[in-house]
């Protein structure tokens, strides 16, 4: 199991930054933005190889399940 950054959200944030710079804002004046959206990924192949049982509750909230 892991969390990773949602790339669609990150690309949108980057586009907002570029737009603000192109509209005259100085890059040094822009605040640092942290990711706000994450993906929860479960690798079932690895879990089975390790002899782990993933509870159905976790499977239901996963954004991606790798078989």
N, CA, C and O atoms as a Maestro MAE file, in Angstrom:
{
 s_m_m2io_version
 :::
 2.0.0
}

f_m_ct {
 s_m_title
 :::
 protein
 m_atom[268] {
  # First column is atom index #
  i_m_mmod_type
  r_m_x_coord
  r_m_y_coord
  r_m_z_coord
  i_m_residue_number
  s_m_chain_name
  s_m_pdb_residue_name
  s_m_pdb_atom_name
  i_m_atomic_number
  :::
  1 25 0.837 -1.161 0.000 1 A "UNK " " N  " 7
  2 3 0.000 0.000 0.000 1 A "UNK " " CA " 6
  3 2 0.887 1.231 0.000 1 A "UNK " " C  " 6
  4 15 1.958 1.254 0.607 1 A "UNK " " O  " 8
  5 25 0.412 2.251 -0.696 2 A "UNK " " N  " 7
  6 3 1.148 3.508 -0.707 2 A "UNK " " CA " 6
  7 2 0.224 4.659 -1.090 2 A "UNK " " C  " 6
  8 15 -0.847 4.470 -1.668 2 A "UNK " " O  " 8
  9 25 0.676 5.837 -0.750 3 A "UNK " " N  " 7
  10 3 0.029 7.061 -1.187 3 A "UNK " " CA " 6
  11 2 0.976 7.727 -2.167 3 A "UNK " " C  " 6
  12 15 2.187 7.757 -1.947 3 A "UNK " " O  " 8
  13 25 0.431 8.256 -3.236 4 A "UNK " " N  " 7
  14 3 1.243 9.049 -4.144 4 A "UNK " " CA " 6
  15 2 0.461 10.281 -4.559 4 A "UNK " " C  " 6
  16 15 -0.756 10.349 -4.388 4 A "UNK " " O  " 8
  17 25 1.167 11.242 -5.101 5 A "UNK " " N  " 7
  18 3 0.543 12.495 -5.513 5 A "UNK " " CA " 6
  19 2 -0.319 12.265 -6.743 5 A "UNK " " C  " 6
  20 15 0.073 11.553 -7.667 5 A "UNK " " O  " 8
  21 25 -1.495 12.873 -6.744 6 A "UNK " " N  " 7
  22 3 -2.365 12.822 -7.905 6 A "UNK " " CA " 6
  23 2 -1.768 13.749 -8.960 6 A "UNK " " C  " 6
  24 15 -1.728 14.964 -8.769 6 A "UNK " " O  " 8
  25 25 -1.301 13.172 -10.081 7 A "UNK " " N  " 7
  26 3 -0.596 13.955 -11.092 7 A "UNK " " CA " 6
  27 2 -1.497 14.972 -11.775 7 A "UNK " " C  " 6
  28 15 -1.038 16.063 -12.113 7 A "UNK " " O  " 8
  29 25 -2.770 14.645 -11.986 8 A "UNK " " N  " 7
  30 3 -3.679 15.612 -12.610 8 A "UNK " " CA " 6
  31 2 -3.765 16.881 -11.769 8 A "UNK " " C  " 6
  32 15 -3.737 17.988 -12.307 8 A "UNK " " O  " 8
  33 25 -3.869 16.726 -10.469 9 A "UNK " " N  " 7
  34 3 -3.932 17.865 -9.561 9 A "UNK " " CA " 6
  35 2 -2.613 18.640 -9.569 9 A "UNK " " C  " 6
  36 15 -2.616 19.871 -9.554 9 A "UNK " " O  " 8
  37 25 -1.491 17.925 -9.591 10 A "UNK " " N  " 7
  38 3 -0.180 18.579 -9.604 10 A "UNK " " CA " 6
  39 2 0.017 19.372 -10.892 10 A "UNK " " C  " 6
  40 15 0.551 20.480 -10.856 10 A "UNK " " O  " 8
  41 25 -0.407 18.819 -12.030 11 A "UNK " " N  " 7
  42 3 -0.283 19.534 -13.304 11 A "UNK " " CA " 6
  43 2 -1.156 20.788 -13.306 11 A "UNK " " C  " 6
  44 15 -0.767 21.816 -13.860 11 A "UNK " " O  " 8
  45 25 -2.315 20.704 -12.696 12 A "UNK " " N  " 7
  46 3 -3.193 21.868 -12.618 12 A "UNK " " CA " 6
  47 2 -2.543 22.966 -11.770 12 A "UNK " " C  " 6
  48 15 -2.599 24.143 -12.126 12 A "UNK " " O  " 8
  49 25 -1.933 22.582 -10.657 13 A "UNK " " N  " 7
  50 3 -1.236 23.557 -9.814 13 A "UNK " " CA " 6
  51 2 -0.082 24.204 -10.578 13 A "UNK " " C  " 6
  52 15 0.147 25.408 -10.461 13 A "UNK " " O  " 8
  53 25 0.645 23.404 -11.359 14 A "UNK " " N  " 7
  54 3 1.750 23.946 -12.148 14 A "UNK " " CA " 6
  55 2 1.235 24.936 -13.184 14 A "UNK " " C  " 6
  56 15 1.845 25.981 -13.411 14 A "UNK " " O  " 8
  57 25 0.105 24.603 -13.815 15 A "UNK " " N  " 7
  58 3 -0.490 25.508 -14.785 15 A "UNK " " CA " 6
  59 2 -0.898 26.827 -14.150 15 A "UNK " " C  " 6
  60 15 -0.725 27.887 -14.751 15 A "UNK " " O  " 8
  61 25 -1.439 26.767 -12.941 16 A "UNK " " N  " 7
  62 3 -1.793 27.993 -12.220 16 A "UNK " " CA " 6
  63 2 -0.557 28.846 -11.953 16 A "UNK " " C  " 6
  64 15 -0.595 30.069 -12.093 16 A "UNK " " O  " 8
  65 25 0.534 28.195 -11.570 17 A "UNK " " N  " 7
  66 3 1.787 28.920 -11.328 17 A "UNK " " CA " 6
  67 2 2.256 29.618 -12.597 17 A "UNK " " C  " 6
  68 15 2.590 30.803 -12.574 17 A "UNK " " O  " 8
  69 25 2.281 28.885 -13.699 18 A "UNK " " N  " 7
  70 3 2.739 29.451 -14.971 18 A "UNK " " CA " 6
  71 2 1.849 30.623 -15.373 18 A "UNK " " C  " 6
  72 15 2.342 31.655 -15.830 18 A "UNK " " O  " 8
  73 25 0.545 30.463 -15.202 19 A "UNK " " N  " 7
  74 3 -0.381 31.538 -15.537 19 A "UNK " " CA " 6
  75 2 -0.120 32.794 -14.725 19 A "UNK " " C  " 6
  76 15 -0.178 33.903 -15.257 19 A "UNK " " O  " 8
  77 25 0.164 32.629 -13.450 20 A "UNK " " N  " 7
  78 3 0.433 33.779 -12.585 20 A "UNK " " CA " 6
  79 2 1.739 34.470 -12.987 20 A "UNK " " C  " 6
  80 15 1.839 35.697 -12.949 20 A "UNK " " O  " 8
  81 25 2.738 33.670 -13.371 21 A "UNK " " N  " 7
  82 3 4.013 34.245 -13.807 21 A "UNK " " CA " 6
  83 2 3.826 34.994 -15.127 21 A "UNK " " C  " 6
  84 15 4.360 36.089 -15.302 21 A "UNK " " O  " 8
  85 25 3.069 34.406 -16.053 22 A "UNK " " N  " 7
  86 3 2.827 35.059 -17.340 22 A "UNK " " CA " 6
  87 2 1.990 36.330 -17.188 22 A "UNK " " C  " 6
  88 15 2.042 37.212 -18.045 22 A "UNK " " O  " 8
  89 25 1.229 36.425 -16.113 23 A "UNK " " N  " 7
  90 3 0.444 37.634 -15.845 23 A "UNK " " CA " 6
  91 2 1.230 38.682 -15.058 23 A "UNK " " C  " 6
  92 15 0.657 39.677 -14.614 23 A "UNK " " O  " 8
  93 25 2.551 38.467 -14.881 24 A "UNK " " N  " 7
  94 3 3.397 39.495 -14.292 24 A "UNK " " CA " 6
  95 2 3.841 39.274 -12.858 24 A "UNK " " C  " 6
  96 15 4.603 40.081 -12.326 24 A "UNK " " O  " 8
  97 25 3.395 38.218 -12.224 25 A "UNK " " N  " 7
  98 3 3.811 37.948 -10.840 25 A "UNK " " CA " 6
  99 2 5.268 37.467 -10.848 25 A "UNK " " C  " 6
  100 15 5.665 36.695 -11.721 25 A "UNK " " O  " 8
  101 25 6.050 37.920 -9.884 26 A "UNK " " N  " 7
  102 3 7.437 37.483 -9.772 26 A "UNK " " CA " 6
  103 2 7.491 36.083 -9.157 26 A "UNK " " C  " 6
  104 15 6.816 35.835 -8.157 26 A "UNK " " O  " 8
  105 25 8.275 35.163 -9.726 27 A "UNK " " N  " 7
  106 3 8.354 33.802 -9.181 27 A "UNK " " CA " 6
  107 2 8.742 33.770 -7.708 27 A "UNK " " C  " 6
  108 15 8.267 32.907 -6.970 27 A "UNK " " O  " 8
  109 25 9.585 34.681 -7.269 28 A "UNK " " N  " 7
  110 3 10.005 34.725 -5.876 28 A "UNK " " CA " 6
  111 2 8.899 35.143 -4.925 28 A "UNK " " C  " 6
  112 15 8.994 34.915 -3.719 28 A "UNK " " O  " 8
  113 25 7.852 35.754 -5.461 29 A "UNK " " N  " 7
  114 3 6.728 36.199 -4.640 29 A "UNK " " CA " 6
  115 2 5.651 35.133 -4.486 29 A "UNK " " C  " 6
  116 15 4.734 35.290 -3.680 29 A "UNK " " O  " 8
  117 25 5.754 34.063 -5.241 30 A "UNK " " N  " 7
  118 3 4.740 33.001 -5.178 30 A "UNK " " CA " 6
  119 2 4.982 32.108 -3.966 30 A "UNK " " C  " 6
  120 15 6.122 31.795 -3.623 30 A "UNK " " O  " 8
  121 25 3.900 31.711 -3.335 31 A "UNK " " N  " 7
  122 3 3.999 30.827 -2.170 31 A "UNK " " CA " 6
  123 2 4.312 29.392 -2.616 31 A "UNK " " C  " 6
  124 15 4.060 29.013 -3.760 31 A "UNK " " O  " 8
  125 25 4.851 28.629 -1.712 32 A "UNK " " N  " 7
  126 3 5.114 27.213 -1.960 32 A "UNK " " CA " 6
  127 2 3.796 26.454 -1.776 32 A "UNK " " C  " 6
  128 15 3.105 26.629 -0.772 32 A "UNK " " O  " 8
  129 25 3.463 25.622 -2.743 33 A "UNK " " N  " 7
  130 3 2.201 24.890 -2.696 33 A "UNK " " CA " 6
  131 2 2.489 23.413 -2.479 33 A "UNK " " C  " 6
  132 15 3.298 22.817 -3.190 33 A "UNK " " O  " 8
  133 25 1.825 22.833 -1.503 34 A "UNK " " N  " 7
  134 3 1.940 21.400 -1.230 34 A "UNK " " CA " 6
  135 2 0.847 20.647 -1.987 34 A "UNK " " C  " 6
  136 15 -0.213 21.214 -2.253 34 A "UNK " " O  " 8
  137 25 1.080 19.397 -2.334 35 A "UNK " " N  " 7
  138 3 0.007 18.616 -2.957 35 A "UNK " " CA " 6
  139 2 -1.195 18.523 -2.019 35 A "UNK " " C  " 6
  140 15 -1.038 18.414 -0.803 35 A "UNK " " O  " 8
  141 25 -2.381 18.567 -2.590 36 A "UNK " " N  " 7
  142 3 -3.593 18.494 -1.784 36 A "UNK " " CA " 6
  143 2 -4.408 17.243 -2.072 36 A "UNK " " C  " 6
  144 15 -5.329 16.915 -1.324 36 A "UNK " " O  " 8
  145 25 -4.079 16.549 -3.143 37 A "UNK " " N  " 7
  146 3 -4.832 15.370 -3.529 37 A "UNK " " CA " 6
  147 2 -3.862 14.205 -3.707 37 A "UNK " " C  " 6
  148 15 -2.828 14.338 -4.362 37 A "UNK " " O  " 8
  149 25 -4.207 13.069 -3.121 38 A "UNK " " N  " 7
  150 3 -3.331 11.900 -3.167 38 A "UNK " " CA " 6
  151 2 -4.117 10.681 -3.650 38 A "UNK " " C  " 6
  152 15 -5.343 10.633 -3.545 38 A "UNK " " O  " 8
  153 25 -3.393 9.706 -4.177 39 A "UNK " " N  " 7
  154 3 -3.981 8.427 -4.584 39 A "UNK " " CA " 6
  155 2 -3.543 7.349 -3.599 39 A "UNK " " C  " 6
  156 15 -2.388 7.319 -3.172 39 A "UNK " " O  " 8
  157 25 -4.472 6.466 -3.241 40 A "UNK " " N  " 7
  158 3 -4.180 5.332 -2.362 40 A "UNK " " CA " 6
  159 2 -4.133 4.089 -3.249 40 A "UNK " " C  " 6
  160 15 -5.135 3.723 -3.864 40 A "UNK " " O  " 8
  161 25 -2.971 3.444 -3.316 41 A "UNK " " N  " 7
  162 3 -2.740 2.314 -4.222 41 A "UNK " " CA " 6
  163 2 -2.407 1.072 -3.407 41 A "UNK " " C  " 6
  164 15 -1.602 1.124 -2.477 41 A "UNK " " O  " 8
  165 25 -3.036 -0.043 -3.765 42 A "UNK " " N  " 7
  166 3 -2.768 -1.321 -3.099 42 A "UNK " " CA " 6
  167 2 -2.250 -2.305 -4.145 42 A "UNK " " C  " 6
  168 15 -2.873 -2.489 -5.190 42 A "UNK " " O  " 8
  169 25 -1.111 -2.936 -3.862 43 A "UNK " " N  " 7
  170 3 -0.540 -3.940 -4.741 43 A "UNK " " CA " 6
  171 2 -0.921 -5.316 -4.182 43 A "UNK " " C  " 6
  172 15 -0.308 -5.801 -3.232 43 A "UNK " " O  " 8
  173 25 -1.932 -5.928 -4.779 44 A "UNK " " N  " 7
  174 3 -2.426 -7.214 -4.297 44 A "UNK " " CA " 6
  175 2 -1.444 -8.350 -4.561 44 A "UNK " " C  " 6
  176 15 -1.371 -9.297 -3.778 44 A "UNK " " O  " 8
  177 25 -0.695 -8.269 -5.646 45 A "UNK " " N  " 7
  178 3 0.299 -9.307 -5.937 45 A "UNK " " CA " 6
  179 2 1.345 -9.393 -4.848 45 A "UNK " " C  " 6
  180 15 1.705 -10.489 -4.420 45 A "UNK " " O  " 8
  181 25 1.833 -8.263 -4.397 46 A "UNK " " N  " 7
  182 3 2.826 -8.225 -3.325 46 A "UNK " " CA " 6
  183 2 2.209 -8.671 -2.006 46 A "UNK " " C  " 6
  184 15 2.834 -9.399 -1.235 46 A "UNK " " O  " 8
  185 25 0.980 -8.231 -1.749 47 A "UNK " " N  " 7
  186 3 0.312 -8.628 -0.504 47 A "UNK " " CA " 6
  187 2 0.157 -10.144 -0.443 47 A "UNK " " C  " 6
  188 15 0.411 -10.752 0.597 47 A "UNK " " O  " 8
  189 25 -0.257 -10.756 -1.551 48 A "UNK " " N  " 7
  190 3 -0.414 -12.216 -1.578 48 A "UNK " " CA " 6
  191 2 0.920 -12.919 -1.427 48 A "UNK " " C  " 6
  192 15 1.011 -13.935 -0.739 48 A "UNK " " O  " 8
  193 25 1.974 -12.383 -2.072 49 A "UNK " " N  " 7
  194 3 3.301 -12.987 -1.971 49 A "UNK " " CA " 6
  195 2 3.821 -12.933 -0.537 49 A "UNK " " C  " 6
  196 15 4.585 -13.803 -0.119 49 A "UNK " " O  " 8
  197 25 3.410 -11.917 0.215 50 A "UNK " " N  " 7
  198 3 3.837 -11.784 1.609 50 A "UNK " " CA " 6
  199 2 2.893 -12.511 2.561 50 A "UNK " " C  " 6
  200 15 3.130 -12.540 3.769 50 A "UNK " " O  " 8
  201 25 1.822 -13.099 2.024 51 A "UNK " " N  " 7
  202 3 0.866 -13.812 2.862 51 A "UNK " " CA " 6
  203 2 -0.064 -12.897 3.641 51 A "UNK " " C  " 6
  204 15 -0.581 -13.282 4.690 51 A "UNK " " O  " 8
  205 25 -0.280 -11.689 3.136 52 A "UNK " " N  " 7
  206 3 -1.134 -10.723 3.827 52 A "UNK " " CA " 6
  207 2 -2.546 -10.745 3.257 52 A "UNK " " C  " 6
  208 15 -2.740 -10.956 2.060 52 A "UNK " " O  " 8
  209 25 -3.512 -10.528 4.111 53 A "UNK " " N  " 7
  210 3 -4.897 -10.384 3.693 53 A "UNK " " CA " 6
  211 2 -5.281 -8.919 3.833 53 A "UNK " " C  " 6
  212 15 -5.168 -8.332 4.909 53 A "UNK " " O  " 8
  213 25 -5.731 -8.345 2.741 54 A "UNK " " N  " 7
  214 3 -6.130 -6.936 2.762 54 A "UNK " " CA " 6
  215 2 -7.618 -6.873 3.089 54 A "UNK " " C  " 6
  216 15 -8.423 -7.471 2.376 54 A "UNK " " O  " 8
  217 25 -8.000 -6.175 4.134 55 A "UNK " " N  " 7
  218 3 -9.412 -6.086 4.520 55 A "UNK " " CA " 6
  219 2 -10.258 -5.433 3.413 55 A "UNK " " C  " 6
  220 15 -9.791 -4.527 2.721 55 A "UNK " " O  " 8
  221 25 -11.493 -5.898 3.256 56 A "UNK " " N  " 7
  222 3 -12.369 -5.340 2.224 56 A "UNK " " CA " 6
  223 2 -12.582 -3.833 2.370 56 A "UNK " " C  " 6
  224 15 -12.779 -3.143 1.369 56 A "UNK " " O  " 8
  225 25 -12.546 -3.317 3.579 57 A "UNK " " N  " 7
  226 3 -12.707 -1.879 3.796 57 A "UNK " " CA " 6
  227 2 -11.607 -1.073 3.125 57 A "UNK " " C  " 6
  228 15 -11.863 -0.008 2.564 57 A "UNK " " O  " 8
  229 25 -10.371 -1.587 3.185 58 A "UNK " " N  " 7
  230 3 -9.265 -0.902 2.517 58 A "UNK " " CA " 6
  231 2 -9.401 -0.989 1.008 58 A "UNK " " C  " 6
  232 15 -9.127 -0.026 0.292 58 A "UNK " " O  " 8
  233 25 -9.828 -2.156 0.530 59 A "UNK " " N  " 7
  234 3 -10.009 -2.325 -0.912 59 A "UNK " " CA " 6
  235 2 -11.072 -1.366 -1.450 59 A "UNK " " C  " 6
  236 15 -10.960 -0.862 -2.567 59 A "UNK " " O  " 8
  237 25 -12.100 -1.122 -0.644 60 A "UNK " " N  " 7
  238 3 -13.195 -0.270 -1.107 60 A "UNK " " CA " 6
  239 2 -12.797 1.206 -1.215 60 A "UNK " " C  " 6
  240 15 -13.399 1.949 -1.990 60 A "UNK " " O  " 8
  241 25 -11.789 1.641 -0.446 61 A "UNK " " N  " 7
  242 3 -11.398 3.048 -0.499 61 A "UNK " " CA " 6
  243 2 -10.162 3.282 -1.368 61 A "UNK " " C  " 6
  244 15 -9.744 4.426 -1.546 61 A "UNK " " O  " 8
  245 25 -9.575 2.220 -1.908 62 A "UNK " " N  " 7
  246 3 -8.377 2.361 -2.739 62 A "UNK " " CA " 6
  247 2 -8.728 3.040 -4.064 62 A "UNK " " C  " 6
  248 15 -9.761 2.749 -4.667 62 A "UNK " " O  " 8
  249 25 -7.862 3.942 -4.505 63 A "UNK " " N  " 7
  250 3 -8.030 4.585 -5.800 63 A "UNK " " CA " 6
  251 2 -7.584 3.659 -6.931 63 A "UNK " " C  " 6
  252 15 -8.099 3.734 -8.046 63 A "UNK " " O  " 8
  253 25 -6.627 2.790 -6.632 64 A "UNK " " N  " 7
  254 3 -6.119 1.849 -7.626 64 A "UNK " " CA " 6
  255 2 -5.718 0.560 -6.930 64 A "UNK " " C  " 6
  256 15 -5.123 0.586 -5.853 64 A "UNK " " O  " 8
  257 25 -6.047 -0.575 -7.554 65 A "UNK " " N  " 7
  258 3 -5.638 -1.889 -7.045 65 A "UNK " " CA " 6
  259 2 -4.825 -2.560 -8.136 65 A "UNK " " C  " 6
  260 15 -5.316 -2.775 -9.244 65 A "UNK " " O  " 8
  261 25 -3.583 -2.889 -7.822 66 A "UNK " " N  " 7
  262 3 -2.706 -3.555 -8.767 66 A "UNK " " CA " 6
  263 2 -2.777 -5.046 -8.503 66 A "UNK " " C  " 6
  264 15 -2.514 -5.498 -7.389 66 A "UNK " " O  " 8
  265 25 -3.129 -5.805 -9.520 67 A "UNK " " N  " 7
  266 3 -3.278 -7.254 -9.350 67 A "UNK " " CA " 6
  267 2 -1.983 -7.947 -9.508 67 A "UNK " " C  " 6
  268 15 -1.921 -9.172 -9.397 67 A "UNK " " O  " 8
  :::
 }
 m_bond[267] {
  # First column is bond index #
  i_m_from
  i_m_to
  i_m_order
  :::
  1 1 2 1
  2 2 3 1
  3 3 4 2
  4 3 5 1
  5 5 6 1
  6 6 7 1
  7 7 8 2
  8 7 9 1
  9 9 10 1
  10 10 11 1
  11 11 12 2
  12 11 13 1
  13 13 14 1
  14 14 15 1
  15 15 16 2
  16 15 17 1
  17 17 18 1
  18 18 19 1
  19 19 20 2
  20 19 21 1
  21 21 22 1
  22 22 23 1
  23 23 24 2
  24 23 25 1
  25 25 26 1
  26 26 27 1
  27 27 28 2
  28 27 29 1
  29 29 30 1
  30 30 31 1
  31 31 32 2
  32 31 33 1
  33 33 34 1
  34 34 35 1
  35 35 36 2
  36 35 37 1
  37 37 38 1
  38 38 39 1
  39 39 40 2
  40 39 41 1
  41 41 42 1
  42 42 43 1
  43 43 44 2
  44 43 45 1
  45 45 46 1
  46 46 47 1
  47 47 48 2
  48 47 49 1
  49 49 50 1
  50 50 51 1
  51 51 52 2
  52 51 53 1
  53 53 54 1
  54 54 55 1
  55 55 56 2
  56 55 57 1
  57 57 58 1
  58 58 59 1
  59 59 60 2
  60 59 61 1
  61 61 62 1
  62 62 63 1
  63 63 64 2
  64 63 65 1
  65 65 66 1
  66 66 67 1
  67 67 68 2
  68 67 69 1
  69 69 70 1
  70 70 71 1
  71 71 72 2
  72 71 73 1
  73 73 74 1
  74 74 75 1
  75 75 76 2
  76 75 77 1
  77 77 78 1
  78 78 79 1
  79 79 80 2
  80 79 81 1
  81 81 82 1
  82 82 83 1
  83 83 84 2
  84 83 85 1
  85 85 86 1
  86 86 87 1
  87 87 88 2
  88 87 89 1
  89 89 90 1
  90 90 91 1
  91 91 92 2
  92 91 93 1
  93 93 94 1
  94 94 95 1
  95 95 96 2
  96 95 97 1
  97 97 98 1
  98 98 99 1
  99 99 100 2
  100 99 101 1
  101 101 102 1
  102 102 103 1
  103 103 104 2
  104 103 105 1
  105 105 106 1
  106 106 107 1
  107 107 108 2
  108 107 109 1
  109 109 110 1
  110 110 111 1
  111 111 112 2
  112 111 113 1
  113 113 114 1
  114 114 115 1
  115 115 116 2
  116 115 117 1
  117 117 118 1
  118 118 119 1
  119 119 120 2
  120 119 121 1
  121 121 122 1
  122 122 123 1
  123 123 124 2
  124 123 125 1
  125 125 126 1
  126 126 127 1
  127 127 128 2
  128 127 129 1
  129 129 130 1
  130 130 131 1
  131 131 132 2
  132 131 133 1
  133 133 134 1
  134 134 135 1
  135 135 136 2
  136 135 137 1
  137 137 138 1
  138 138 139 1
  139 139 140 2
  140 139 141 1
  141 141 142 1
  142 142 143 1
  143 143 144 2
  144 143 145 1
  145 145 146 1
  146 146 147 1
  147 147 148 2
  148 147 149 1
  149 149 150 1
  150 150 151 1
  151 151 152 2
  152 151 153 1
  153 153 154 1
  154 154 155 1
  155 155 156 2
  156 155 157 1
  157 157 158 1
  158 158 159 1
  159 159 160 2
  160 159 161 1
  161 161 162 1
  162 162 163 1
  163 163 164 2
  164 163 165 1
  165 165 166 1
  166 166 167 1
  167 167 168 2
  168 167 169 1
  169 169 170 1
  170 170 171 1
  171 171 172 2
  172 171 173 1
  173 173 174 1
  174 174 175 1
  175 175 176 2
  176 175 177 1
  177 177 178 1
  178 178 179 1
  179 179 180 2
  180 179 181 1
  181 181 182 1
  182 182 183 1
  183 183 184 2
  184 183 185 1
  185 185 186 1
  186 186 187 1
  187 187 188 2
  188 187 189 1
  189 189 190 1
  190 190 191 1
  191 191 192 2
  192 191 193 1
  193 193 194 1
  194 194 195 1
  195 195 196 2
  196 195 197 1
  197 197 198 1
  198 198 199 1
  199 199 200 2
  200 199 201 1
  201 201 202 1
  202 202 203 1
  203 203 204 2
  204 203 205 1
  205 205 206 1
  206 206 207 1
  207 207 208 2
  208 207 209 1
  209 209 210 1
  210 210 211 1
  211 211 212 2
  212 211 213 1
  213 213 214 1
  214 214 215 1
  215 215 216 2
  216 215 217 1
  217 217 218 1
  218 218 219 1
  219 219 220 2
  220 219 221 1
  221 221 222 1
  222 222 223 1
  223 223 224 2
  224 223 225 1
  225 225 226 1
  226 226 227 1
  227 227 228 2
  228 227 229 1
  229 229 230 1
  230 230 231 1
  231 231 232 2
  232 231 233 1
  233 233 234 1
  234 234 235 1
  235 235 236 2
  236 235 237 1
  237 237 238 1
  238 238 239 1
  239 239 240 2
  240 239 241 1
  241 241 242 1
  242 242 243 1
  243 243 244 2
  244 243 245 1
  245 245 246 1
  246 246 247 1
  247 247 248 2
  248 247 249 1
  249 249 250 1
  250 250 251 1
  251 251 252 2
  252 251 253 1
  253 253 254 1
  254 254 255 1
  255 255 256 2
  256 255 257 1
  257 257 258 1
  258 258 259 1
  259 259 260 2
  260 259 261 1
  261 261 262 1
  262 262 263 1
  263 263 264 2
  264 263 265 1
  265 265 266 1
  266 266 267 1
  267 267 268 2
  :::
 }
}
